Amino acid sequence: MNYSMEQFYRALNESVYTDENFKMWAGYRENITNFSVNGMWKNGSCFILGAGNIFDIDLNKVSEHSDEIVLGDIDIASVYQGLKLYENASLKTAVEMIDIASMDKNRIIAQIQEYCKNDEIKKLLNHLQSYKFSTDYETINYDNIFVSAIYTQLFIPQLLTVLNQQELLSSEIKQLIIDSALAFSAKLISHTNDLIIKLAADDATVCAWSDVLEYENQDPALNDIKNHINDKKWMDSMYEIYIRDYGHGLGSYGLSDLIERLSKVEEKWLIWPFNENRTLVVKIISGAVTN
């Protein structure tokens, strides 16, 4: 079966679209919303990239400070489903499909599947290395850009799903593909941040958040983090040590790259109770665009 990025995101969004998760994420959603709204231009336009099922930000509260909202995602069916939760915001909200880096248009996941099936690994690696990053989306400028937790979901999870289905590929070959895919992802994240800046008007506010650490709920280290989540100095120090030992993950790389393009940056750490088994540590940032 050939998969698309849209199908992957649809399955992901459907997997978390439950009343239980919406309730479980209430505190997290409130924290994201308060931080985002606090820094935004009031009564301006707002674009939310990677809106998904809109579980992580309260669209009604965003609409109170916006005269126009555009929700951008490749999986617009889930966006429309999520929009039903926010009747107050629906009248001033539009939904638009956006295929970042034209990955669905160029059938990148389907091509990777074909290369793996035909044992054309060299062609696969060359394809990733030579891919032309271009998003076919007519950008206009917005006063506020919100970026949901997309960095860790842009490509690697889809690739890993494909590789897990390839039983004939050796672990060495799979690791070779993953290494190439990580380099691809770095370019993809940079392209995504280019797009974010293109969407932003002069002096626009950009607010982005991403999961950067993941813990099993029974992990003792998680309790330590929960106890210090509001101590930015402690959290920054802890994470600097983590990066020193393990390097940047996709989420922290995306945020770091975006921060370099902004001024007047503010940051905060948050806890995301993702499900009954896993908790994610999230970093949220906000800054101004100085084109």
N, C-alpha and C positions, 0 to 999 in steps of 0.2 A: 504493500500500500504506500502511495506517495503522500507525504505530509507537507503542509504549508505552515508558515509562521502563524498565519491566522488560526489554523486548526489547533496548533499547540497552545496558543493563548486562550482560545475558546475553552479548551479542556482544562487549562489552569484556572481560569476564572470560574468555570462551573464547579470546580472541585472545592472552592472556598465560598461559593454563594449559598450560604445557609443562614437561617435566623440565628443559630447558635454563634456562628463566627461574627455576625454583625453585632450581636450583643457583647461577645467577648472582646471585640476590638473597640468598644465604646470609649474607654479611657485613652487608648492610643489615638483614636480618631480625633478626640477632643484636643489632645496635645498637638497633633499635626495641624489641626485647623487654627488653634489659637496662635501658634507660632507663625503660620502662613499669613493669616489675616492681619496680624499685628504689623507686618512689614510692608503690606501691599499699598499701592496707590488706590485711594478710596474713590469710588464712583468712576472707575476706569474699566477698560476691557481686560479680560482674563482668559488665558489659554492654559488648559491643563493637559499636559502630555502624558500619555500612558494612563488614561483615566480608568480603564478597566471597568470593574463593576462598582466603582466609587464607594468602596468600603472604608477607605483610609482618610477621607476628608469629608467634612459636612458641607455639602453643596449649598444648603439653605443659608448657612452663615456666610459663605463666600458670596452668595448672591446679594446679601444685604449691603455689601460694599462694592458691588460691580454693576455696571450698566449693560454688560454683555459678557457671556461666558461661552467659550468654545471648548468642547471635550474632544481631544484627538487620540485615536487608538486604531490599531489595525483590526481589532475585534469589536466592531461597532454594535454587534448584537448584544454583547454583554454590557456595553455602555448604555444602550437603550433600556436594558433590563434594570440596571442600577439606577437610572434616572427616575424610575417609578418611585423610588424611595424619597424623592425630593420634589414634592409638588410645588412648593413655593418658588423653586429655582427654575422649573421647567420652561416657563414662558420666555425667559431671557437666555435660554441655553440652546446651543446648536451642537450637533454631533458631526464630526468629520473623520473619514478614514485617512490614516497616514501610515504608509509603508516605509518605515525608516530604512534608508540605504537601498530601497527598491528590492529587498531580499525576496519578497514573494513574486514581484514582477519578473525577477530573474531566476526564479525557481531554485534558489540556492540549496534548500534542504532536499528537494527532489534530486538535484544533481549530485549531491553528496551521497545519497542513497544509491544512485546508479553507479557512481565510481566505486563504492564499497562492494556492491553486488558483482561488478565486473572485475574486481581486484585491480583497479586502475588507481593505485594509491598516489603515484607520481602526478597524475593528472589532477587528482583531488588537491594535493598540496599546492600545485601550481595555480589552481583555480582560486584557492584562498589567498595566495600571495599576490596575485595579479588583479584581484577584484576591484572594480571601480566603484567608489562610494559616492552615490548620488541619490538624493531623495526627490522624487517627482511629486512635489507638493508646492502649490503656489502660496508663498509666505506673505503675510501682511504683518504689520507690527502691532503688538499688544502692550498694554501698560504693565501687565503682570503675567509672568510665566511661572506656573507650578509644574514641577516634574515629579511624578510619582516614582515609586521604587522600581525603576526599569533597568538600571545598569546590570544587575545580576541576572536578569531574565532575557537579555537581548539576543543571545545566540548560543552560549555554552550549554544550557539545559537541553535545548533542542538537539544539539549535536550529540550530547551524551546519550539521549534517548535512541538516536539512530545507531550509535556505536554499540549500545547494549543489545541491539537486535542482530548484530553481525557476529555470529558464533564462530565463523571461519577465520576471522581476523585474529592474529596473535596479539597478546598484550603489548608487545613491543611496538607493533604497527599502530595500535590504538593510541599508545602514548605519543607516538610521533605525530599523529593527527591532532591530538589534543594540544600539543605544544604549538603547532601551527595555528590552531584555532584560537589559542590565547593571544597570539600576536595579531590575528585578525580582529579579535574582540577589542584590543586596545585601539586599533584604527577605527573600529565601529563606534566606540565610545567617544573618541575625539570628533568623529563626524556628527554624532548625535548632539554633542555640545556645540558644535558649529551651527547646527540647525536651531538649537535653543537661542543662541545669540541672534541669529537672523530673524527669529520670530519676535524679538524684543525691540520695543521702541527705545529711543534715546532716554536714558535715565530710568528705564523700566526696572521693576523689581523682579528678580529671579529667585524662586524658592524651590529647593530640591531636597529630597530625602532618599535614603537608601539603607537597606540592611547591610551591615558590615561584619557582624559576628553572629554565629548560631550556636545555641546550646540545647542539649537535652534538658528537659525541665527538672530532672533529678540531679543535675550536675551541681556540686557544691560551689563551684566558681560562679554560677549564675546568681546565687544569693549574695555574694560579695559585690557583684556588679549592681544588683538591685539596690543594695544599701548605699551605693555611691553614685547612682545614676544622675543625681542633681549636683554632684561635685565635679564640675567641669575640669578642674585641674587634675583631679585623681583619674578621671576617665581619659583625659588626653594623655597623661603619663602612661597609663596602662596600655593604651592603644599604640603609642609610640614604641613601646617595648615589643608589642605584638608584631608591628610592621618591621621592626629591626630583625626579629627572629624569623618571620615567615614571608615578609614582603606584602605589597598591596594586593588586596582582593579586587574584584571587579567593581564592587560598590564604592570602596574608598578611593580607587583610582578615578572613577567617574566624578566623584565629588571634588577630589583634589584638582583635577583638570579644569573643572568648572570654576572653582574658587579662584584660580589664576586669571580668569577672564572677568572677574567681578571686583568691585570696590565696596568698602563699608560692610564687610562680611560679618555676619553673626552666626553662631553655631550653637547647637544644643544636642544632647544625647537623650534617647528615648528607649523605652522597653516596648517591644511588640509581642504580645502573647499570641503567637501565630496559631497554635492549636494545642490540644491536650498533651502533646509530646514535645513540641519544640517552642523555644522562645528566641526571638531575634533581637539583636541590639542594633538600633537605628541611629544614624547621624542625620540631622537636618540642618541645612544652611540657607541663608538668605543674604542677598547682596544686590548691588545696583550695577546696571550695565552702563558703561561709559564708552559708547561707540566713537 
